[in-house]
């Protein structure tokens, strides 16, 4: 999958994959559940179809549906999706375009499962700075002499006259990033994780990054501003731990469950330098 698609995978896992997978022949079929995120500028590389058992009971094994005849229509063009196992489908020749509508359709037990979505256009985002400087904090209790230098927040902004939903991903891109705080590095050394933060979808036109509280590593950071649909936001908001979110998930699938939605994004970068 594409790198920027991992949030879609996270949401799909929260909603669909609380159970162990099993063969379709081992339990009775129920309602198909679709999980598909159309990213503007990318090919369709991941659409998944499972059964609704995974919504209702945590102890029920997840059943996936393979070899379905699934099509996606874009205007006068119709694309057949290719099954590649574990309920996943793709079509590399279908490159998603912003401000286009797409229609999903397939047959299941005499019913037509369908959905439509509109991929929003990209909004150009802006950063208040392309670089900041931060002092090193050592693990022997050493703080910079004379205290910290004040660092202004990194402001991410974009236009949102329509009142659409947006969320922001901030992540460090270094292979082996150096930590600003050595003590924090010691705590996380075994995890081998690069800094990554995702905001919740909300109707907004800015996000403020507080370096002292939020930036933990030096190096190049990427900021991706995602513009998403209301159904995407609804899925995120109900992907918590309550049983209610599993039994009554949001859905825009006719004769089925799940989500078929469009996403656009803009990408920016900033540097965190050591002084």
RAVENZI-V647961 format. One record per backbone hydrogen bond with DSSP energy under -1.0 kcal/mol. NH is the residue of the N-H (numbers start at 1). CO is the residue of the C=O. E is the energy in kcal/mol with one decimal. If there is no record, write none. Layout:
BEGIN
NH,CO,E / NH,CO,E
END
This chain:
BEGIN
5,2,-1.6 / 6,3,-1.2 / 9,5,-1.6 / 10,6,-2.4 / 11,7,-2.3 / 12,8,-2.3 / 13,9,-2.5 / 14,10,-2.2 / 15,11,-1.9 / 16,12,-3.1 / 17,13,-1.3 / 22,62,-1.8 / 26,23,-1.4 / 33,50,-2.7 / 34,257,-2.8 / 35,48,-2.3 / 36,259,-2.2 / 38,261,-3.1 / 40,263,-2.9 / 41,96,-3.3 / 42,39,-2.2 / 44,94,-1.8 / 45,43,-1.1 / 47,89,-2.0 / 48,35,-2.3 / 49,87,-2.1 / 50,33,-2.4 / 51,63,-1.5 / 52,31,-1.7 / 54,51,-1.4 / 55,52,-1.4 / 56,52,-1.1 / 57,53,-1.9 / 60,57,-1.3 / 62,20,-2.0 / 65,49,-2.5 / 70,68,-1.4 / 71,105,-2.4 / 72,79,-2.1 / 73,103,-2.7 / 74,77,-2.8 / 77,74,-2.2 / 79,72,-2.5 / 81,70,-2.7 / 82,90,-3.4 / 84,88,-2.3 / 88,85,-1.8 / 89,47,-2.5 / 90,82,-1.9 / 91,44,-3.1 / 94,91,-1.8 / 96,42,-2.9 / 99,119,-3.1 / 102,117,-2.6 / 103,73,-2.0 / 104,115,-3.2 / 105,71,-2.0 / 106,113,-2.1 / 108,111,-2.8 / 111,108,-1.5 / 113,106,-3.3 / 114,254,-1.6 / 115,104,-1.8 / 117,102,-2.2 / 119,100,-2.6 / 126,157,-2.6 / 128,155,-1.6 / 132,271,-2.4 / 134,273,-2.8 / 137,180,-3.1 / 138,142,-1.7 / 147,144,-1.8 / 154,209,-2.6 / 156,207,-3.2 / 157,126,-2.2 / 158,205,-2.2 / 163,160,-1.2 / 166,202,-2.6 / 167,226,-1.7 / 169,224,-2.5 / 170,197,-2.9 / 171,222,-2.2 / 172,195,-2.8 / 173,220,-2.9 / 180,216,-2.5 / 182,137,-3.0 / 185,181,-1.7 / 186,182,-2.1 / 187,183,-1.6 / 188,184,-1.8 / 192,188,-1.3 / 197,170,-2.9 / 199,168,-2.4 / 202,166,-2.4 / 204,202,-1.1 / 207,156,-2.7 / 209,154,-2.6 / 214,210,-2.9 / 215,211,-1.5 / 218,178,-3.0 / 219,272,-2.7 / 221,270,-2.9 / 222,171,-3.1 / 223,268,-3.1 / 224,169,-2.6 / 225,266,-2.8 / 226,167,-2.9 / 227,264,-3.1 / 228,165,-2.3 / 233,229,-1.9 / 234,230,-2.4 / 235,231,-2.0 / 236,232,-2.0 / 237,233,-2.3 / 238,234,-1.2 / 239,236,-1.3 / 247,243,-2.0 / 248,244,-2.1 / 252,258,-1.5 / 254,114,-3.0 / 256,253,-1.2 / 257,32,-2.2 / 259,34,-2.5 / 261,36,-2.0 / 263,38,-3.1 / 264,227,-2.0 / 266,225,-1.6 / 268,223,-3.0 / 270,221,-2.0 / 271,130,-2.2 / 272,219,-1.9 / 273,132,-3.0 / 275,134,-1.6
END
